[in-house]
Amino acid sequence: MGNLFSSESECGFCLFMKGGGCRETFTAWENCVKEAEKGKGDDVVEKCFAITAALKECMQAHSDYYSPVLKAEEAAQEEAVRELEREKAGEAAVSSAAGGSDERSCSPEAVGSSAS
């Protein structure tokens, strides 16, 4: 009888993912990513979108096992939103420090409407 996991050098994350109810879906996702990375100019996100969505759905259906990964993903998304908000706040501060001009006020429509 063969080993449950195909490689002794497999990463801990992969072993964890294959230890739950989404083993087959994760393996299909892993293969898609490997194939996309081999291809020249292939966009991994675009090429593997459907299997990624299926994997996430599977993980949510087995959230009792995959909750650590789901929680980490949620925390990463929240941090990304906070980072975007900080960047937007920084851009707004730079804009107001530069004289507070609103780019839209220089549009032909705005200039034309203020001349009436």
C-alpha positions as CSV (number, residue, x, y, z in Angstrom):
1,M,0.0,0.0,0.0
2,G,1.4,3.4,-1.0
3,N,2.1,6.3,1.3
4,L,-0.8,8.7,1.8
5,F,1.4,11.6,0.7
6,S,3.4,11.3,-2.5
7,S,6.5,13.1,-1.4
8,E,8.5,13.2,1.9
9,S,9.7,16.7,0.9
10,E,6.2,18.1,0.6
11,C,5.6,21.3,2.6
12,G,3.7,21.3,5.8
13,F,0.9,23.5,4.3
14,C,0.4,21.0,1.5
15,L,0.3,18.1,3.9
16,F,-2.3,19.9,6.0
17,M,-4.4,20.7,3.0
18,K,-4.3,17.1,1.8
19,G,-5.2,15.8,5.3
20,G,-8.7,17.2,5.2
21,G,-11.8,16.7,3.1
22,C,-10.5,18.8,0.2
23,R,-7.6,16.6,-0.7
24,E,-8.7,16.0,-4.3
25,T,-9.7,19.7,-4.9
26,F,-6.4,20.9,-3.4
27,T,-4.4,18.5,-5.6
28,A,-6.3,19.7,-8.7
29,W,-5.6,23.3,-7.7
30,E,-1.9,22.5,-7.1
31,N,-1.7,20.9,-10.5
32,C,-3.4,23.9,-12.2
33,V,-0.9,26.3,-10.6
34,K,2.1,24.1,-11.6
35,E,0.8,23.9,-15.2
36,A,0.2,27.7,-15.3
37,E,3.6,28.4,-14.0
38,K,5.2,26.2,-16.7
39,G,3.3,28.1,-19.5
40,K,4.9,31.2,-20.8
41,G,2.7,34.2,-20.1
42,D,-0.1,32.2,-18.5
43,D,-1.9,34.1,-15.8
44,V,-2.2,31.8,-12.8
45,V,-5.1,33.7,-11.3
46,E,-7.1,33.7,-14.5
47,K,-6.3,30.1,-15.5
48,C,-7.0,28.7,-12.1
49,F,-9.9,30.9,-11.1
50,A,-12.6,28.2,-11.2
51,I,-10.6,25.6,-9.3
52,T,-9.5,28.2,-6.7
53,A,-13.2,29.1,-6.2
54,A,-14.0,25.3,-5.9
55,L,-11.2,24.9,-3.3
56,K,-12.5,27.8,-1.2
57,E,-16.0,26.5,-1.3
58,C,-14.8,23.0,-0.3
59,M,-12.8,24.5,2.6
60,Q,-15.8,26.4,3.8
61,A,-17.9,23.2,3.6
62,H,-15.1,21.6,5.8
63,S,-14.5,24.6,8.0
64,D,-14.1,22.4,11.1
65,Y,-10.8,21.2,9.7
66,Y,-9.7,24.2,7.5
67,S,-10.7,27.0,10.0
68,P,-7.0,27.9,10.7
69,V,-6.4,28.6,6.9
70,L,-9.8,30.4,6.5
71,K,-9.1,32.6,9.5
72,A,-5.6,33.4,8.2
73,E,-7.0,34.3,4.8
74,E,-9.7,36.5,6.4
75,A,-7.0,38.3,8.5
76,A,-4.9,38.8,5.4
77,Q,-7.8,40.3,3.5
78,E,-8.6,42.6,6.4
79,E,-5.0,43.8,6.5
80,A,-5.0,44.4,2.7
81,V,-8.1,46.6,3.1
82,R,-6.5,48.5,6.0
83,E,-3.3,49.0,3.9
84,L,-5.4,50.4,1.0
85,E,-7.2,52.7,3.3
86,R,-3.8,54.0,4.7
87,E,-2.6,54.5,1.1
88,K,-5.7,56.4,0.2
89,A,-5.4,58.5,3.4
90,G,-1.7,59.2,2.5
91,E,-2.7,60.3,-1.1
92,A,-5.4,62.6,0.3
93,A,-2.9,64.2,2.7
94,V,-0.4,64.7,-0.2
95,S,-3.2,66.2,-2.3
96,S,-4.3,68.7,0.4
97,A,-0.7,69.6,1.2
98,A,-0.2,70.4,-2.5
99,G,-2.9,73.1,-2.4
100,G,-5.9,71.0,-2.0
101,S,-6.8,71.3,-5.6
102,D,-9.5,69.0,-6.9
103,E,-8.5,67.5,-10.2
104,R,-12.1,67.4,-11.3
105,S,-12.4,71.2,-11.0
106,C,-9.9,71.6,-13.9
107,S,-12.0,69.5,-16.3
108,P,-13.6,71.3,-19.3
109,E,-17.0,70.5,-17.9
110,A,-16.3,72.2,-14.6
111,V,-14.6,75.2,-16.2
112,G,-17.5,75.6,-18.6
113,S,-20.2,75.3,-15.9
114,S,-18.4,77.9,-13.7
115,A,-18.4,80.4,-16.6
116,S,-22.2,80.5,-16.9
